Amino acid sequence: MDVDSQAESSKVGEETERKATAATMTKTMTAAEAERRRLVPKLKLWARERVRKEWIELAFAGCDPETLAFVECSKRNGLGVVFWCRKERDVMNACLKQYTTDKLHNALKRRLAESRPDSLLGWQHEDEVPSSR
């Protein structure tokens, strides 16, 4: 076995070990412990939907003035919203972008997994989770 093959084999072994560790983590892990280990819970479908709805509600609650400004502009301009409300749309989107981060999404998942252990399917490392956006 040459040096490249040994290095490749070592990398594969480390990756397999990390996945196995994440998969076998206890369901009673706290959100703080999961965050420290950079683990994200794999949730059941109903739990993923609940987290997604909470994530969206948090974003719109935090951007209420910006959202209302866009809504008012769209009411005034009807179909012209595409042309006349660009500034309001951009301000609203910039605000929403602050709340729609993977970090917040993962924190909400961890919090739900801690409060509702029945929602948990397992754990996976942060680097293995596809982007939420």
DSSP file with accessible surface (Angstrom, degrees, kcal/mol):
  #  RESIDUE AA STRUCTURE BP1 BP2  ACC     N-H-->O    O-->H-N    N-H-->O    O-->H-N    TCO  KAPPA ALPHA  PHI   PSI    X-CA   Y-CA   Z-CA
    1    1 A M              0   0  170      0, 0.0     2,-0.0     0, 0.0     0, 0.0   0.000 360.0 360.0 360.0 125.5    0.0    0.0    0.0
    2    2 A D     >  -     0   0   90      1,-0.1     4,-2.0     4,-0.0     5,-0.2  -0.247 360.0-100.1 -80.8 173.3    1.6    3.3   -1.0
    3    3 A V  H  > S+     0   0  110      1,-0.2     4,-2.4     2,-0.2     5,-0.2   0.895 121.0  52.5 -62.5 -41.3    1.6    6.5    1.1
    4    4 A D  H  > S+     0   0  127      1,-0.2     4,-2.4     2,-0.2    -1,-0.2   0.909 109.4  49.4 -62.9 -40.7   -1.3    8.1   -0.8
    5    5 A S  H  > S+     0   0   55      2,-0.2     4,-2.5     1,-0.2    -1,-0.2   0.894 110.9  49.8 -66.0 -38.8   -3.5    5.0   -0.3
    6    6 A Q  H  X S+     0   0  109     -4,-2.0     4,-2.4     2,-0.2    -2,-0.2   0.914 111.7  48.0 -66.4 -41.6   -2.7    5.0    3.4
    7    7 A A  H  X S+     0   0   46     -4,-2.4     4,-2.3     2,-0.2    -2,-0.2   0.914 113.1  48.5 -63.9 -42.9   -3.6    8.7    3.8
    8    8 A E  H  X S+     0   0  119     -4,-2.4     4,-2.4     2,-0.2    -2,-0.2   0.924 111.7  49.3 -62.3 -44.4   -6.8    8.2    1.9
    9    9 A S  H  X S+     0   0   71     -4,-2.5     4,-2.4     1,-0.2    -2,-0.2   0.903 110.2  51.4 -63.1 -39.5   -7.7    5.2    4.0
   10   10 A S  H  X S+     0   0   62     -4,-2.4     4,-2.5     2,-0.2    -1,-0.2   0.919 110.0  49.1 -64.4 -43.1   -6.9    7.2    7.2
   11   11 A K  H  X S+     0   0  140     -4,-2.3     4,-2.3     2,-0.2    -2,-0.2   0.917 111.6  48.8 -62.6 -43.9   -9.2   10.1    6.0
   12   12 A V  H  X S+     0   0   78     -4,-2.4     4,-2.6     1,-0.2    -2,-0.2   0.921 111.5  50.7 -62.6 -41.3  -12.0    7.7    5.2
   13   13 A G  H  X S+     0   0   37     -4,-2.4     4,-2.4     1,-0.2    -2,-0.2   0.912 110.7  47.9 -63.5 -43.1  -11.6    6.0    8.6
   14   14 A E  H  X S+     0   0  125     -4,-2.5     4,-2.4     2,-0.2    -1,-0.2   0.911 112.6  49.1 -63.9 -41.9  -11.7    9.3   10.5
   15   15 A E  H  X S+     0   0   69     -4,-2.3     4,-2.4     2,-0.2    -2,-0.2   0.924 111.9  48.6 -63.8 -43.3  -14.8   10.4    8.5
   16   16 A T  H  X S+     0   0   85     -4,-2.6     4,-2.4     1,-0.2    -2,-0.2   0.917 111.5  50.1 -63.7 -41.8  -16.6    7.1    9.3
   17   17 A E  H  X S+     0   0  134     -4,-2.4     4,-2.5     2,-0.2    -1,-0.2   0.913 110.2  50.0 -63.6 -42.1  -15.7    7.4   13.0
   18   18 A R  H  X S+     0   0   82     -4,-2.4     4,-2.4     1,-0.2    -2,-0.2   0.925 112.0  47.8 -63.4 -42.7  -17.0   10.9   13.2
   19   19 A K  H  X S+     0   0  110     -4,-2.4     4,-2.3     1,-0.2    -1,-0.2   0.911 111.8  49.9 -64.9 -41.3  -20.3    9.9   11.5
   20   20 A A  H  X S+     0   0   52     -4,-2.4     4,-1.7     2,-0.2    -2,-0.2   0.917 110.6  50.0 -64.3 -41.7  -20.7    6.9   13.8
   21   21 A T  H  < S+     0   0   69     -4,-2.5     4,-0.4     1,-0.2    -2,-0.2   0.939 112.6  46.8 -62.1 -45.8  -20.1    9.1   16.9
   22   22 A A  H >< S+     0   0    4     -4,-2.4     3,-0.9     1,-0.2   101,-0.7   0.891 111.9  51.2 -63.8 -38.4  -22.7   11.6   15.7
   23   23 A A  H 3< S+     0   0   59     -4,-2.3    -1,-0.2     1,-0.2    -2,-0.2   0.814 111.7  46.5 -70.7 -28.7  -25.2    8.9   14.9
   24   24 A T  T 3< S+     0   0  112     -4,-1.7    -1,-0.2    -5,-0.2    -2,-0.2   0.326  80.3 129.8 -99.3   9.9  -24.9    7.2   18.3
   25   25 A M    <   -     0   0   29     -3,-0.9    98,-0.1    -4,-0.4    -3,-0.0  -0.304  67.9 -98.1 -63.0 148.4  -25.1   10.3   20.5
   26   26 A T    >   -     0   0   77      1,-0.1     3,-1.1     2,-0.1    -1,-0.1  -0.319  20.0-130.2 -66.7 149.0  -27.6   10.1   23.3
   27   27 A K  T 3  S+     0   0  108      1,-0.2    -1,-0.1    -3,-0.1    93,-0.1   0.595 103.1  67.0 -75.8  -8.7  -31.0   11.7   22.7
   28   28 A T  T 3   +     0   0  114      2,-0.0    -1,-0.2    89,-0.0    -2,-0.1   0.303  69.1 131.8 -96.6  11.9  -30.7   13.5   26.1
   29   29 A M    <   -     0   0   13     -3,-1.1     2,-0.1     1,-0.1    -4,-0.0  -0.362  58.3-120.3 -63.6 139.5  -27.8   15.7   25.0
   30   30 A T     >  -     0   0   64      1,-0.1     4,-2.4    -2,-0.0     5,-0.2  -0.397  17.9-115.1 -77.7 160.4  -28.4   19.4   25.8
   31   31 A A  H  > S+     0   0   19      1,-0.2     4,-2.4     2,-0.2     5,-0.2   0.881 117.5  53.5 -61.9 -37.5  -28.5   22.0   23.1
   32   32 A A  H  > S+     0   0   70      2,-0.2     4,-2.4     1,-0.2    -1,-0.2   0.912 109.1  47.8 -65.1 -41.9  -25.3   23.6   24.6
   33   33 A E  H  > S+     0   0   48      2,-0.2     4,-2.1     1,-0.2    -2,-0.2   0.915 112.1  49.9 -65.1 -42.0  -23.4   20.3   24.4
   34   34 A A  H  <>S+     0   0    0     -4,-2.4     5,-3.2     1,-0.2     4,-0.3   0.913 111.4  48.8 -63.3 -40.6  -24.6   19.7   20.8
   35   35 A E  H ><5S+     0   0   98     -4,-2.4     3,-1.1     3,-0.2    -2,-0.2   0.911 108.9  53.1 -66.5 -39.5  -23.5   23.2   19.8
   36   36 A R  H 3<5S+     0   0  169     -4,-2.4    -1,-0.2     1,-0.3    -2,-0.2   0.905 113.5  42.7 -62.4 -39.7  -20.1   22.7   21.5
   37   37 A R  T 3<5S-     0   0  104     -4,-2.1    -1,-0.3    -5,-0.2    -2,-0.2   0.430 113.5-121.5 -84.3  -1.0  -19.6   19.6   19.5
   38   38 A R  T < 5 +     0   0  104     -3,-1.1    88,-2.8    -4,-0.3     2,-0.4   0.878  60.7 150.6  60.3  42.8  -21.0   21.3   16.4
   39   39 A L  E   < -A  125   0A  11     -5,-3.2    86,-0.2    86,-0.2    -1,-0.2  -0.823  32.2-159.6-106.1 145.2  -23.7   18.7   16.0
   40   40 A V  E     -A  124   0A   0     84,-3.3    84,-2.3    -2,-0.4     2,-0.1  -0.973  23.6-116.0-122.4 134.3  -27.1   19.3   14.5
   41   41 A P  E     -A  123   0A   2      0, 0.0     2,-0.6     0, 0.0    82,-0.3  -0.425  14.0-136.2 -71.7 142.9  -30.1   17.1   15.2
   42   42 A K  E     -A  122   0A  90     80,-3.2    79,-3.5    -2,-0.1    80,-1.2  -0.907  34.9-160.0 -92.4 121.4  -31.7   15.2   12.4
   43   43 A L  E     -A  120   0A   3     -2,-0.6    77,-0.2    77,-0.2    76,-0.1  -0.721  18.6-104.1-108.9 156.6  -35.4   15.7   13.1
   44   44 A K     >  -     0   0   78     75,-2.4     4,-2.5    -2,-0.3     3,-0.3  -0.267  45.1-100.6 -67.2 161.9  -38.6   13.9   12.1
   45   45 A L  H  > S+     0   0  108      1,-0.2     4,-2.3     2,-0.2     5,-0.2   0.905 122.0  50.5 -55.6 -48.1  -40.7   15.6    9.3
   46   46 A W  H  > S+     0   0  103      1,-0.2     4,-1.9     2,-0.2    -1,-0.2   0.880 112.1  48.9 -60.8 -35.3  -43.2   17.2   11.7
   47   47 A A  H  > S+     0   0    0     -3,-0.3     4,-2.6     2,-0.2    -1,-0.2   0.888 108.3  52.6 -72.4 -38.4  -40.4   18.6   13.8
   48   48 A R  H  X S+     0   0  118     -4,-2.5     4,-2.5     1,-0.2    -2,-0.2   0.914 111.0  48.0 -62.0 -41.6  -38.6   20.0   10.7
   49   49 A E  H  X S+     0   0   76     -4,-2.3     4,-2.5    -5,-0.2    -2,-0.2   0.902 110.4  51.5 -65.5 -39.7  -41.8   21.7    9.6
   50   50 A R  H  X S+     0   0  110     -4,-1.9     4,-2.3    -5,-0.2    -2,-0.2   0.923 111.8  46.6 -63.4 -42.9  -42.3   23.1   13.1
   51   51 A V  H  X S+     0   0    1     -4,-2.6     4,-2.7     2,-0.2    -2,-0.2   0.922 111.6  51.7 -64.9 -43.2  -38.8   24.5   13.2
   52   52 A R  H  X S+     0   0  102     -4,-2.5     4,-2.4     1,-0.2    -2,-0.2   0.936 110.9  47.3 -61.5 -43.3  -39.2   26.0    9.7
   53   53 A K  H  X S+     0   0  118     -4,-2.5     4,-2.6     1,-0.2    -1,-0.2   0.921 113.1  48.2 -64.3 -42.4  -42.4   27.8   10.7
   54   54 A E  H  X S+     0   0   49     -4,-2.3     4,-2.6     2,-0.2    -1,-0.2   0.904 110.3  52.9 -64.2 -39.3  -40.9   29.1   13.9
   55   55 A W  H  X S+     0   0   20     -4,-2.7     4,-2.0     2,-0.2    -2,-0.2   0.929 111.9  44.7 -60.9 -46.1  -37.8   30.3   11.9
   56   56 A I  H  X S+     0   0   64     -4,-2.4     4,-2.6     2,-0.2     5,-0.3   0.918 112.2  51.9 -66.8 -42.9  -40.0   32.2    9.4
   57   57 A E  H  X S+     0   0  133     -4,-2.6     4,-2.5     1,-0.2    -2,-0.2   0.910 109.5  50.1 -61.0 -41.5  -42.2   33.7   12.2
   58   58 A L  H  X S+     0   0   71     -4,-2.6     4,-2.3     2,-0.2    -1,-0.2   0.915 110.9  49.7 -61.6 -42.7  -39.1   34.9   14.0
   59   59 A A  H  X S+     0   0    2     -4,-2.0     4,-1.2     1,-0.2    -2,-0.2   0.946 114.5  42.5 -63.4 -48.8  -37.8   36.6   10.9
   60   60 A F  H  < S+     0   0   88     -4,-2.6    -1,-0.2     1,-0.2     7,-0.2   0.858 112.8  53.6 -70.3 -32.0  -41.1   38.3   10.1
   61   61 A A  H >< S+     0   0   72     -4,-2.5     3,-1.0    -5,-0.3    -1,-0.2   0.909 110.8  47.2 -66.4 -39.0  -41.6   39.4   13.7
   62   62 A G  H 3< S+     0   0   31     -4,-2.3    -1,-0.2     1,-0.2    -2,-0.2   0.725 118.1  41.7 -72.9 -21.6  -38.1   40.9   13.7
   63   63 A a  T 3X S+     0   0    0     -4,-1.2     4,-2.7    -5,-0.2    -1,-0.2  -0.023  74.7 128.2-114.4  30.1  -38.7   42.7   10.5
   64   64 A D  H <> S+     0   0   82     -3,-1.0     4,-2.8     1,-0.2     5,-0.2   0.912  72.7  47.5 -57.3 -47.6  -42.3   43.8   11.1
   65   65 A P  H  > S+     0   0   89      0, 0.0     4,-2.1     0, 0.0    -1,-0.2   0.919 114.7  47.0 -62.4 -40.6  -41.8   47.6   10.2
   66   66 A E  H  > S+     0   0   56      2,-0.2     4,-1.9     1,-0.2    26,-0.2   0.900 113.5  48.4 -66.6 -40.2  -39.9   46.7    7.0
   67   67 A T  H  X S+     0   0   23     -4,-2.7     4,-2.6     1,-0.2    -1,-0.2   0.920 110.8  50.5 -65.7 -43.8  -42.6   44.2    6.0
   68   68 A L  H  X S+     0   0   87     -4,-2.8     4,-2.8    -5,-0.2     5,-0.2   0.883 107.7  53.8 -62.7 -38.2  -45.4   46.6    6.7
   69   69 A A  H  X S+     0   0   47     -4,-2.1     4,-2.1    -5,-0.2    -1,-0.2   0.919 110.9  46.3 -62.7 -41.0  -43.7   49.3    4.6
   70   70 A F  H  X S+     0   0   48     -4,-1.9     4,-2.6    18,-0.2    -2,-0.2   0.920 112.0  50.7 -67.5 -41.2  -43.5   46.9    1.7
   71   71 A V  H  X S+     0   0   49     -4,-2.6     4,-2.3     1,-0.2    -2,-0.2   0.931 110.7  48.8 -62.3 -45.3  -47.1   45.8    2.1
   72   72 A E  H  X S+     0   0   91     -4,-2.8     4,-2.1     1,-0.2    -1,-0.2   0.915 111.4  49.7 -61.4 -43.0  -48.3   49.4    2.1
   73   73 A b  H  X S+     0   0    1     -4,-2.1     4,-1.9    -5,-0.2    -1,-0.2   0.919 110.5  50.1 -62.1 -41.7  -46.3   50.2   -1.0
   74   74 A S  H  X S+     0   0   35     -4,-2.6     4,-1.5     1,-0.2    -1,-0.2   0.871 108.9  52.1 -67.8 -33.5  -47.7   47.1   -2.8
   75   75 A K  H  < S+     0   0  147     -4,-2.3    -1,-0.2     1,-0.2    -2,-0.2   0.898 112.0  46.6 -66.8 -39.8  -51.3   48.1   -1.8
   76   76 A R  H  < S+     0   0  161     -4,-2.1    -2,-0.2     1,-0.2    -1,-0.2   0.841 121.3  35.9 -68.9 -33.6  -50.7   51.6   -3.2
   77   77 A N  H >< S-     0   0   54     -4,-1.9     3,-2.6     1,-0.2    -2,-0.2   0.496  79.5-172.0-107.8  -3.3  -49.2   50.4   -6.5
   78   78 A G  G >< S+     0   0   46     -4,-1.5     3,-1.7     1,-0.3    -1,-0.2  -0.211  79.0   0.7  51.7-126.0  -51.0   47.2   -7.3
   79   79 A L  G >  S+     0   0  168      1,-0.3     3,-1.0     2,-0.1    -1,-0.3   0.718 125.2  73.0 -67.5 -17.2  -49.3   45.6  -10.3
   80   80 A G  G X>  +     0   0   16     -3,-2.6     4,-3.3     1,-0.2     3,-1.0   0.469  65.9 100.6 -75.3   1.1  -46.7   48.4  -10.3
   81   81 A V  H <> S+     0   0   36     -3,-1.7     4,-1.6     1,-0.3    -1,-0.2   0.859  73.9  61.0 -53.6 -36.2  -45.3   46.8   -7.1
   82   82 A V  H <4 S+     0   0   86     -3,-1.0    -1,-0.3     1,-0.2    -2,-0.1   0.873 118.5  26.3 -61.3 -35.2  -42.5   45.3   -9.3
   83   83 A F  H <4 S+     0   0  130     -3,-1.0     3,-0.5    -4,-0.2    -2,-0.2   0.844 126.9  40.4 -97.2 -38.0  -41.3   48.7  -10.4
   84   84 A W  H  < S+     0   0  182     -4,-3.3    -3,-0.2     1,-0.2     3,-0.2   0.591 112.1  50.2 -94.8 -11.2  -42.3   51.1   -7.6
   85   85 A b     X  +     0   0    1     -4,-1.6     4,-2.4    -5,-0.4    -1,-0.2   0.085  68.8 113.7-116.2  24.7  -41.6   49.1   -4.5
   86   86 A R  H  > S+     0   0  123     -3,-0.5     4,-2.7     1,-0.2     5,-0.2   0.897  77.8  51.8 -62.4 -42.1  -38.0   48.0   -5.2
   87   87 A K  H  > S+     0   0  160      2,-0.2     4,-2.4     1,-0.2    -1,-0.2   0.950 112.5  44.8 -61.6 -48.1  -36.5   50.0   -2.3
   88   88 A E  H  > S+     0   0   45      1,-0.2     4,-2.5     2,-0.2   -18,-0.2   0.891 113.5  51.3 -62.8 -39.9  -39.0   48.7    0.2
   89   89 A R  H  X S+     0   0   91     -4,-2.4     4,-2.9     2,-0.2    -1,-0.2   0.929 110.4  48.3 -62.8 -44.4  -38.5   45.1   -1.1
   90   90 A D  H  X S+     0   0   84     -4,-2.7     4,-2.3     2,-0.2    -2,-0.2   0.898 112.2  48.5 -65.6 -39.7  -34.7   45.4   -0.8
   91   91 A V  H  X S+     0   0   72     -4,-2.4     4,-2.0     2,-0.2    -1,-0.2   0.928 113.4  47.7 -64.7 -44.5  -34.9   46.8    2.7
   92   92 A M  H  X S+     0   0   20     -4,-2.5     4,-2.7   -26,-0.2    -2,-0.2   0.938 112.6  48.4 -62.4 -46.0  -37.3   44.0    3.8
   93   93 A N  H  X S+     0   0   77     -4,-2.9     4,-2.1     1,-0.2    -1,-0.2   0.884 109.2  52.9 -64.1 -38.3  -35.1   41.4    2.2
   94   94 A A  H  X S+     0   0   58     -4,-2.3     4,-0.9    -5,-0.2    -1,-0.2   0.910 111.7  46.6 -62.9 -40.3  -31.9   42.7    3.9
   95   95 A a  H >X S+     0   0    9     -4,-2.0     3,-0.9     1,-0.2     4,-0.7   0.941 112.0  49.4 -65.5 -47.7  -33.7   42.6    7.2
   96   96 A L  H >X S+     0   0   22     -4,-2.7     4,-1.4     1,-0.2     3,-1.0   0.852 101.8  63.9 -61.7 -32.6  -35.0   39.0    6.6
   97   97 A K  H 3< S+     0   0  144     -4,-2.1    -1,-0.2     1,-0.3    -2,-0.2   0.832  94.6  60.8 -62.3 -30.6  -31.5   37.9    5.6
   98   98 A Q  H << S+     0   0  137     -3,-0.9    -1,-0.3    -4,-0.9     3,-0.2   0.819 111.8  38.6 -63.3 -32.0  -30.3   38.7    9.2
   99   99 A Y  H << S+     0   0   74     -3,-1.0     2,-0.8    -4,-0.7    -1,-0.2   0.629 101.6  71.5 -95.0 -18.2  -32.8   36.1   10.6
  100  100 A T     <  +     0   0   38     -4,-1.4     2,-0.3    -3,-0.1    -1,-0.2  -0.404  69.2 134.1-101.0  59.4  -32.5   33.4    8.0
  101  101 A T     >  -     0   0   49     -2,-0.8     4,-2.2    -3,-0.2     5,-0.2  -0.728  64.8-124.3-104.3 154.7  -29.1   32.1    8.8
  102  102 A D  H  > S+     0   0   46     -2,-0.3     4,-3.0     1,-0.2     5,-0.2   0.859 111.3  60.4 -62.9 -33.9  -28.0   28.5    9.2
  103  103 A K  H  > S+     0   0  158      2,-0.2     4,-2.0     1,-0.2    -1,-0.2   0.936 108.4  41.8 -61.2 -46.1  -26.7   29.4   12.7
  104  104 A L  H  > S+     0   0   47      2,-0.2     4,-2.4     1,-0.2    -1,-0.2   0.918 114.1  52.8 -66.8 -41.9  -30.2   30.4   13.9
  105  105 A H  H  X S+     0   0   22     -4,-2.2     4,-2.1     1,-0.2    -2,-0.2   0.932 110.8  46.5 -59.5 -46.1  -31.8   27.5   12.1
  106  106 A N  H  X S+     0   0   11     -4,-3.0     4,-2.6     1,-0.2    -1,-0.2   0.883 110.2  53.8 -65.7 -37.1  -29.5   25.0   13.7
  107  107 A A  H  X S+     0   0   40     -4,-2.0     4,-2.4    -5,-0.2    -1,-0.2   0.909 108.4  49.4 -63.5 -40.7  -30.1   26.6   17.1
  108  108 A L  H  X S+     0   0    5     -4,-2.4     4,-2.3     2,-0.2    -2,-0.2   0.893 110.7  50.5 -64.9 -38.9  -33.8   26.3   16.7
  109  109 A K  H  X S+     0   0   27     -4,-2.1     4,-2.6     2,-0.2    -2,-0.2   0.927 111.0  48.4 -62.8 -45.0  -33.3   22.6   15.8
  110  110 A R  H  X S+     0   0    5     -4,-2.6     4,-2.1     1,-0.2    -2,-0.2   0.907 110.7  51.1 -62.3 -42.0  -31.2   22.0   18.9
  111  111 A R  H  X S+     0   0  123     -4,-2.4     4,-2.3     2,-0.2    -1,-0.2   0.919 111.8  46.5 -63.1 -42.7  -33.7   23.7   21.1
  112  112 A L  H  X S+     0   0    7     -4,-2.3     4,-2.9     1,-0.2     7,-0.2   0.924 110.9  52.4 -66.2 -41.7  -36.6   21.6   19.8
  113  113 A A  H  < S+     0   0    2     -4,-2.6    -1,-0.2     1,-0.2    -2,-0.2   0.871 111.6  47.7 -61.9 -34.8  -34.5   18.4   20.1
  114  114 A E  H  < S+     0   0   94     -4,-2.1    -1,-0.2    -5,-0.2    -2,-0.2   0.914 118.4  38.8 -72.5 -41.6  -33.8   19.3   23.7
  115  115 A S  H  < S+     0   0   79     -4,-2.3    -2,-0.2     1,-0.3    -1,-0.2   0.775 128.1  32.2 -81.3 -26.8  -37.4   20.1   24.6
  116  116 A R    ><  +     0   0   87     -4,-2.9     3,-2.5    -5,-0.2     4,-0.3  -0.693  62.0 175.8-130.9  80.0  -39.0   17.3   22.6
  117  117 A P  G >  S+     0   0   61      0, 0.0     3,-1.5     0, 0.0    -1,-0.1   0.785  77.9  70.2 -57.6 -23.1  -36.6   14.2   22.5
  118  118 A D  G 3  S+     0   0   76      1,-0.3    -5,-0.1     3,-0.0   -74,-0.0   0.656  90.4  62.3 -69.7 -11.2  -39.3   12.3   20.5
  119  119 A S  G <  S+     0   0    0     -3,-2.5   -75,-2.4    -7,-0.2     2,-0.3   0.585  84.8 101.1 -85.8  -8.5  -38.6   14.6   17.5
  120  120 A L  E <   +A   43   0A   1     -3,-1.5   -77,-0.2    -4,-0.3     3,-0.1  -0.607  36.8 171.1 -91.3 131.2  -35.0   13.4   17.2
  121  121 A L  E     -     0   0A 107    -79,-3.5     2,-0.3     1,-0.4   -78,-0.2   0.647  66.8 -66.4-100.4 -26.2  -33.8   10.8   14.7
  122  122 A G  E     -A   42   0A   9    -80,-1.2   -80,-3.2   -95,-0.1    -1,-0.4  -0.976  53.5 -79.9 164.4-167.9  -30.1   11.3   15.4
  123  123 A W  E     -A   41   0A   6   -101,-0.7     2,-0.3    -2,-0.3   -98,-0.1  -0.937  30.9-174.3-126.9 150.0  -27.3   13.7   15.2
  124  124 A Q  E     -A   40   0A  37    -84,-2.3   -84,-3.3    -2,-0.3     2,-0.1  -0.976  34.5 -96.5-140.4 154.8  -25.0   14.8   12.4
  125  125 A H  E >>  -A   39   0A  22     -2,-0.3     3,-1.9   -86,-0.2     4,-0.5  -0.416  33.1-118.7 -71.5 146.7  -22.0   17.1   12.2
  126  126 A E  G >4 S+     0   0   57    -88,-2.8     3,-1.0     1,-0.3    -1,-0.1   0.821 112.8  59.1 -52.3 -37.5  -22.6   20.7   11.1
  127  127 A D  G 34 S+     0   0   98      1,-0.2    -1,-0.3   -89,-0.2   -88,-0.1   0.705 102.9  53.2 -68.8 -19.1  -20.4   20.3    8.1
  128  128 A E  G <4 S+     0   0   58     -3,-1.9    -1,-0.2     2,-0.1    -2,-0.2   0.547  86.7  97.4 -92.6  -8.5  -22.6   17.4    6.7
  129  129 A V  S << S-     0   0   26     -3,-1.0     3,-0.1    -4,-0.5     2,-0.0  -0.688  76.0-125.9 -85.2 127.1  -25.8   19.4    6.9
  130  130 A P        -     0   0   99      0, 0.0    -2,-0.1     0, 0.0    -1,-0.0  -0.357  41.4 -84.5 -66.7 153.2  -26.9   21.0    3.6
  131  131 A S        -     0   0   72      1,-0.1     0, 0.0     2,-0.1     0, 0.0  -0.254  31.0-137.2 -58.7 142.8  -27.6   24.7    3.7
  132  132 A S              0   0   36     -3,-0.1    -1,-0.1   -32,-0.0   -31,-0.0   0.623 360.0 360.0 -77.5 -15.8  -31.1   25.6    4.9
  133  133 A R              0   0  177    -33,-0.0    -2,-0.1     0, 0.0   -32,-0.0  -0.421 360.0 360.0 -94.8 360.0  -31.6   28.3    2.3
